[in-house]
Each structure stands twice: as structure tokens, then as C-alpha cells.
Amino acid sequence: MHYDFGEVAMDIPIVLLDETTYAFKDKKAGRALLVSTSPPLPNITPDVVSAELIEQLDQGFPGGAPILSQEDITFLGAPARKTALLLKSGGADASMHLMAATGNWGITLIRLIIDNPSGIEGAVFDYILASAATPHGPFPPPAPGYVRRQTGPFSIELPSSLPAPQGFVFSTQDRSVRITLQYEAQPAQKGPPPFREGVAISDPDEESLDLVSDHETPFIAQGRGLSGWDGRWEVRHLVSSQEMERYVFRKLSLEVRDDLSFRVLGVARAAGAPAIDSIWTQLTGTVRRGG
């Protein structure tokens, strides 16, 4: 599936589940839009998803989260429930507009959170929901003050004051492979990734990571304006000198600008080693400039 991450785009294999929470935040203005998609569950409905989240909100705020309005709608042809709530914190209240949908792609939550609400948030939220489309395009020009962003299996228009997220997460269903993608405010980096980002070490005195093999080469996306470094490392997780697990790390570091790079980091347990190499072939073979 084609993903446009802004400066960089590539095809993500269908064996990877998108676990990213797309968080678009303008802290200065007190606005945030959160979009998340999770795998489908049997017999789950939008009202069940909404009720569970609303209950959590009601318990999490000192003054509760009273419902202001609620209605059933459709979202990209799937059943959905839209809810407006007041988040009572005991000080300055905030508003949340929530949509929960259950479609073929899974469970989708879209939340618009506004500090010091002005009363126009409902109309903004309705416009965002109505703008949703599958990510293939072509799309009509966005409304003034809006920009189209991809958020997993669909794209939406959102206020241009909300910056795009800088990190993304994908994994296989059995969790044997995990891929993280993120922008970094530095040039593309040669060299091994931080292995402890992918292997949890609970007792540094007893546990260690032993490098078994490493291979890194310059990377050039022919005709696509991107270059950097592509590498593969294999490490053993040792506990008291005994091997507990073997991991494969893949890293692609792409030069976007002199002061900005895009890092793709893949981590696989031994069972996922063949899968990560296949995934990597598709990622590196389709990487190109985005936007």
C-alpha cells in the first residue's frame, strides 16, 4: 500500500499492520487531532468502541466527560458513531469531538481536542470527516487553510496549522517484525542502529548483545532524488553468556535535506528474519520523494 510520509513516500507491504497513532498537534493553540486504526474484532460495533472510550474519559477527568451530543453516521461507507464531549478538568475545560468507525480495515478512532472551545469545532470536525478518502487519489484541492494528510488506510483534510507527525510504527500480526520510521533533525547517519531500541535489557550486569554480522552499503534511489545508507546487522541476546534470542536489524537512513533525514529501522526476532528481508526489498525498492 502506498504511503506518503511528507518528504518521503514508499509502498508498505500488506503483511504490516499500521500501529501509528497519527497525532497532529498545535500546542500553542491548544489543538490536537488524533487518528488511530486497529485490527478488526468480531462483533465489535461503533457504539461499543465509543462507550469504552467515553467511560475511560469520564473516569480520567476530575469533573468527568459529559456528552453534549451523539449520533450515528457513516464513515467511508462503514457504520460510525460521532460524539461531542466536554472534558471537565476543574480549571479550563476542553472539548472533544470523537468518531468511532468499524470497517473492513479495522477499528478507526478520530479525536479532535480543543482547549478553550469557541463553538466552531463541530463544523471543523464534520468537514474533516467528510473529506476522508482512500489514499490513491486524485483529490480535489483542499479548502483554504486545510491540507490533505495520509492517516493509514485513508487520507483526510485537516487544518494546515496542525503539523504532520514525525514518527510511524508498523508490525506483523505475530509481532515478529517491527518497523519504525521517523524524521531526524540531522544528516543521514552511517553505522549500526542503537540495538537496545529493539531489544529490552532488564539487567545490564547479566545481559548483553553480541554482534554476529554486519553489512552496510551506500543507498541510491535511482531517479527518485534520495540517497543514504542501507544496512543489515544480526545480534545475539545473551543472558549469563547463554543465547536467549537472535535478532536481525535493518536500517535505512535517507538524506532529505542537509539538516533533515528519514530513518527506517526494522527489528525482527529469529522467526521473522525471512519476513524482514522480504519487507526490506519492497521498502527500498519503492522509496521516493513524497509530498
C-alpha positions in Angstrom: 0.0 0.0 0.0 1.3 3.4 -1.0 2.2 5.7 2.0 3.2 9.3 1.7 5.0 10.4 4.8 5.5 14.0 3.6 9.1 14.3 2.4 9.4 10.6 1.7 7.0 8.0 0.2 7.1 4.3 -0.2 5.0 1.2 -0.5 4.3 -0.6 2.8 3.7 -4.4 2.4 0.3 -5.7 3.3 1.8 -8.1 5.9 2.5 -5.0 8.0 -0.2 -3.6 10.3 -0.2 0.2 10.8 0.1 0.8 14.6 0.7 4.5 14.3 -1.3 7.0 16.2 -1.4 9.9 13.8 -1.0 12.8 16.2 -1.4 16.3 14.7 -0.8 18.8 17.5 -0.6 22.6 17.7 0.4 23.0 21.4 0.5 26.8 21.2 -3.2 27.0 20.0 -4.3 24.1 22.2 -5.5 21.9 19.3 -4.9 18.2 18.6 -6.2 15.8 16.1 -5.6 12.1 16.8 -6.3 9.3 14.3 -5.7 5.6 15.0 -6.6 2.3 13.3 -6.5 -1.1 14.9 -7.3 -4.6 13.5 -11.0 -5.6 13.4 -12.6 -7.5 16.2 -15.5 -9.9 16.0 -18.9 -8.5 16.8 -17.5 -5.1 17.6 -19.7 -2.0 16.9 -19.1 1.7 16.9 -21.3 2.2 20.0 -19.2 -0.3 21.9 -15.9 1.3 20.9 -17.3 4.8 21.8 -18.8 3.7 25.1 -15.5 2.2 26.3 -13.5 5.3 25.4 -16.1 7.6 26.9 -16.1 5.6 30.2 -12.3 5.9 30.3 -12.5 9.7 29.8 -15.3 10.1 32.4 -13.1 8.3 35.0 -9.9 10.2 33.9 -11.1 13.8 34.4 -11.9 15.3 37.8 -15.2 16.7 36.5 -16.0 13.9 34.2 -16.7 13.9 30.5 -20.4 14.8 30.0 -21.8 14.0 26.5 -23.0 17.1 24.6 -24.4 15.3 21.5 -24.2 11.9 19.8 -25.4 10.5 16.5 -24.9 7.5 14.2 -23.2 8.3 10.9 -21.3 6.5 8.1 -17.6 6.9 7.5 -16.2 5.7 4.2 -19.3 3.6 3.8 -18.8 2.0 7.3 -21.0 2.4 10.4 -19.7 5.0 12.8 -20.8 7.0 15.8 -20.0 10.7 16.3 -19.9 12.1 19.8 -19.2 15.6 21.3 -18.0 15.8 24.9 -16.9 18.3 27.4 -13.7 17.4 29.3 -14.1 19.0 32.7 -10.6 19.3 34.3 -11.6 21.6 37.2 -10.0 24.5 35.5 -10.2 25.5 31.9 -12.5 23.0 30.2 -11.7 21.4 26.8 -14.0 19.9 24.2 -13.5 16.6 22.3 -15.2 15.5 19.1 -14.9 11.8 18.7 -15.8 9.4 15.9 -15.5 5.6 16.1 -16.0 3.5 13.0 -15.8 -0.2 12.3 -15.0 -1.0 8.7 -13.2 -3.7 6.7 -9.8 -2.1 7.5 -10.5 -2.3 11.3 -11.5 0.0 14.1 -10.9 3.7 13.5 -10.9 6.4 16.1 -10.7 10.1 15.2 -10.5 12.6 18.0 -10.4 16.4 17.8 -9.4 18.0 21.1 -9.7 21.8 21.6 -8.7 23.8 24.7 -10.9 26.8 25.3 -13.5 25.8 22.7 -15.1 28.6 20.6 -18.2 26.8 19.2 -17.0 26.2 15.7 -15.2 22.9 16.4 -18.2 20.8 15.4 -18.3 22.3 11.9 -14.5 21.7 11.6 -14.8 18.1 12.7 -17.7 17.5 10.3 -15.6 18.9 7.4 -12.6 16.6 8.4 -14.8 13.5 8.4 -16.5 14.4 5.1 -13.0 14.9 3.5 -11.9 11.3 4.1 -10.9 9.3 1.0 -8.9 6.2 0.1 -5.3 7.3 -0.3 -5.0 6.7 -4.1 -6.4 10.0 -5.4 -6.7 12.1 -7.3 -8.2 14.5 -4.8 -9.9 17.9 -5.2 -7.9 20.9 -3.9 -8.3 21.2 -0.2 -10.3 24.1 1.3 -8.4 27.3 2.2 -6.5 26.7 5.4 -6.6 22.9 5.1 -4.1 20.3 3.8 -4.6 16.6 2.9 -2.6 14.1 5.1 -2.5 10.3 4.9 -3.6 8.6 8.1 -3.1 4.9 7.5 -5.7 3.3 5.1 -7.3 6.7 4.2 -6.4 10.4 4.0 -8.2 13.4 5.4 -8.1 17.2 5.1 -7.1 18.9 8.4 -6.2 22.5 9.4 -2.8 23.3 8.0 -1.8 24.7 11.4 -1.6 21.1 12.7 1.9 19.8 11.8 2.4 16.3 10.5 3.6 13.6 12.9 7.3 12.8 12.8 7.2 9.0 13.5 5.3 6.0 12.3 5.1 2.3 13.5 4.2 -0.9 11.7 4.4 -4.6 12.7 3.5 -8.0 11.5 0.4 -9.6 13.1 2.6 -12.1 15.1 4.8 -9.2 16.3 8.0 -10.9 15.0 8.8 -7.9 12.9 8.5 -4.2 13.9 9.3 -1.3 11.6 9.6 2.3 12.8 10.0 5.3 10.6 10.9 8.8 11.8 12.4 12.1 10.7 15.6 13.2 12.4 17.0 16.8 12.5 20.4 15.7 11.3 22.1 14.4 8.2 21.7 10.7 7.2 23.7 8.6 9.6 26.1 5.8 8.7 26.7 3.0 11.2 24.7 0.5 13.3 21.4 1.4 14.9 21.0 1.6 18.7 20.4 -2.1 19.2 18.7 -1.5 22.6 15.9 0.3 20.8 14.8 -3.2 19.6 15.9 -5.5 22.4 14.8 -4.8 26.0 17.7 -5.3 28.5 16.4 -5.5 32.1 19.7 -6.5 33.9 22.8 -4.9 32.2 25.1 -6.8 34.6 23.8 -10.2 33.3 22.6 -9.4 29.8 24.5 -8.3 26.7 24.1 -8.0 22.9 26.7 -9.8 20.8 27.2 -8.6 17.2 27.2 -11.7 14.9 27.3 -10.0 11.4 27.1 -6.6 9.9 26.8 -5.2 6.3 26.2 -1.6 5.2 26.3 -0.1 1.8 25.6 3.3 0.2 22.0 3.6 -1.0 20.7 5.5 -4.0 17.1 5.5 -5.1 17.7 5.8 -8.9 15.8 8.7 -10.4 14.0 9.4 -7.2 16.2 12.0 -5.6 17.1 10.2 -2.4 20.3 8.6 -1.1 21.8 7.5 2.1 22.9 4.2 3.8 21.3 0.8 4.0 22.5 -1.9 6.4 21.8 -5.2 8.0 23.0 -6.4 11.4 22.5 -9.7 13.3 22.9 -9.8 17.1 22.5 -12.4 19.8 20.8 -11.6 23.1 22.9 -13.2 25.8 21.9 -13.8 29.4 24.8 -15.1 31.6 26.6 -15.9 28.3 23.7 -18.1 27.1 21.9 -17.1 23.9 18.3 -16.4 24.5 17.2 -15.0 21.1 18.7 -13.8 17.9 17.6 -10.6 16.2 18.0 -9.1 12.7 18.2 -5.3 12.5 17.7 -3.4 9.2 18.3 0.4 8.9 17.8 2.8 6.1 19.0 6.4 6.6 17.9 8.8 3.9 19.2 12.3 3.3 16.2 14.6 2.8 18.0 17.9 3.3 21.3 18.9 4.8 19.6 19.3 8.2 16.9 16.5 7.9 17.0 12.8 7.4 14.4 10.0 7.4 15.3 6.8 9.3 13.6 3.4 8.7 14.5 0.9 11.4 13.4 -2.7 11.3 13.8 -5.3 14.1 13.0 -9.0 13.7 13.2 -11.9 16.0 14.7 -15.1 14.5 11.3 -16.3 13.4 10.8 -13.0 11.5 14.2 -12.9 9.8 13.0 -14.1 6.3 10.0 -11.7 6.5 12.0 -8.6 7.3 14.4 -9.2 4.4 11.4 -9.6 2.1 9.8 -6.5 3.6 13.0 -4.5 3.2 13.3 -5.4 -0.5 9.8 -3.8 -1.1 10.5 -0.7 1.1 13.9 0.1 -0.5 12.6 -0.7 -4.0 9.8 1.7 -3.8 11.2 4.6 -1.8 10.9 8.0 -3.4 10.3 11.7 -2.7 6.9 12.4 -1.2 4.7 15.4 -1.0 
